[in-house]
Amino acid sequence: MTPAMSKARFAHLLALALLFQLSASLNAGLVLSKSSYTDYQAAVIGKASKLVEEQKLVEARKLLGDLRSERKDLLEPEIVLFEMLVNQGQLPKAKKLLDGYSAVASPGFGIFYAYAKLAELEARWFDAFMHANLALNNPMPEDWSDDYRKQMILEAQIVILRSGIAREAWSQAQEVLDNFELNKDTESRVLELSARLAFEQDKIDEARERFSWLRQQDEGRPPAELELARLQSANKQSEQADKNYQAAIRSLSGKQQTLAVIEYSNHLLTVGRATDASRLLKRAAENTSDSDQTRALEFGQAKALRMSGKFENAITKLESLLHQDQESFAIRNQLALCLAHLNARQSTDYGLRLAKMNIEKNPQQLEGWSTLGFLQVLSGQLDEAKDSLTRATANGVISRDTAYFIHRLHVASGDKTSADKFLQAAKDGDGPFYFESQLN
């Protein structure tokens, strides 16, 4: 294996470790239906999508209109065009198109369903619930086949089900589920949502059974114990999560087991159990011969060492990893933060150089701006730090460490009120907190 290939595999493994906890059924962007197309129909839709990229909406609309006249089981051309615009990141234009179409078209299933999916995409869950119900209570095109009608009814029901779970409207979600006979052959999205609902209603055995059915449908899915562990970890049910993470790890092997170990170690770090995480990762590294998996486990060990206050050991491990993969954002970021812990001028300067390099290569990474901002605080560059930390909070969500960095910025600026506010946020927040020892 060439060094380049090895680095790529290592980076891929780190990414998988972060993404493994996400549901396999999640779709990126806006998906209005799960229709299957003939090669010709797929080619027409692909051509229309290309025209949308080129801002040729009139031509795209004509192509989709012609396709709709040939293929009856399809949403209105304007709604398919709306979907394409959303998926290409042209959200304002997509909304304007949909609003314009709704002003002239007769009320029907398609318009309300499109608004429901848009609300779902934007996490406006009550709006999604209302529009999906309106879709079900308005007429569908007369030329749709019975099978397509059933499919689109299912799609609207799934929106209502997701909305109910997201809003903790358990009875509304259960009302939708009562329309289905749940078994190992039930549609996977319905089955997954029913498992989640069962968990939220403290019906753990039912949730476990349904997650097991999902794994029977798709062996690529995680075992039921891992699905439960994730939910329990998110709900701060640490003791139950421990048992299920451990059971899941015992049931897996190879790469999937390594990913589960890394995920479990992240849970342990979240609840401040760095020593347990380190022990788990070390044992796993001793039992694997795959060099890329070993490096991913060593990266986890470095984070655990950092949380334990063993900064020199963590730095040694991270520098070795960075030597092997000089393009890794995650490794460089962790090394910069480890150096910040040392509170020494030379180390801070080195960390600052690493943080700036990360931003130059990955300006879209908010975590990189957070790290840079803290090192700028330590270097006395308060104006620059304010700009960096403002960028780090662009999405409105901050980690406990970032809250601590902003606290330190306000301390250095002499703003005690704001400093106290962000210190409390760091103490009370969720997730791992690597700077907690510095509060004492």
Disulfide bonds with the S-S distance in Angstrom:
none
